[in-house]
Amino acid sequence: GPNRPASGNGFPAWRLALRQVENPLVLLLIVAAAISWFLDEHDDALLIVAIVAASSAIGFWQEWSAGNAVRTLMRMVAVRATVLRDGSTCEVPVEELVPGDVVQLAAGSIVPADARLLHSNLLFVDEASLTGESYPAEKLEEPSPVDAPISARRGALYAGTHVLSGTGTAVLVATGSDTEFGHVMERLKHRAPTPEFE
């Protein structure tokens, strides 16, 4: 598949609408409206239903608009990488990269996928998106132990990071959802359990 994490296409419209009433407070208000209706307090019931409907409509519209805006921005941003193919360098859309491609990196380059460094010259990378470390990480060709944490793997480059200075050549070893960044996105897709307090 393409070299991008499987982020999905968001929620379909019906699921987005259903999410607006999944909140326990909203469900409680709907029950209160039903009880008011059966107690012949029709004005109160209609008022509660109107408030819930307006709140749900506004929430649906905001989420739908935000999703459309993100999809539009993603179509506008076309990141390319410099790749060695057939003995020469060429510019390739990041989505078309595959494991085994050899990429060239320089200051300002986005690391397009997880890679093993083949050659570096004063290469420093910002890995804050993965490690939280604010200082640049120096990258060298040396191998790292298999069980080393991400921040200690000096010969590895990761998708979602970018080059601050220097140059380097690296071979891609993982793309798309198989990257460390892809694993993080996969974990974020799973909804956190609702806290007891909520």
PyMOL commands that set and color helices and strands:
alter all, ss='L'
color gray80, all
select helices_A, chain A and resi 13-19+24-38+42-76+94-96+128-131+150-152+176-178+180-189
alter helices_A, ss='H'
color red, helices_A
select strands_A, chain A and resi 80-85+88-93+102-106+114-126+137-139+156-157+162-174
alter strands_A, ss='S'
color yellow, strands_A
deselect
rebuild
show_as cartoon
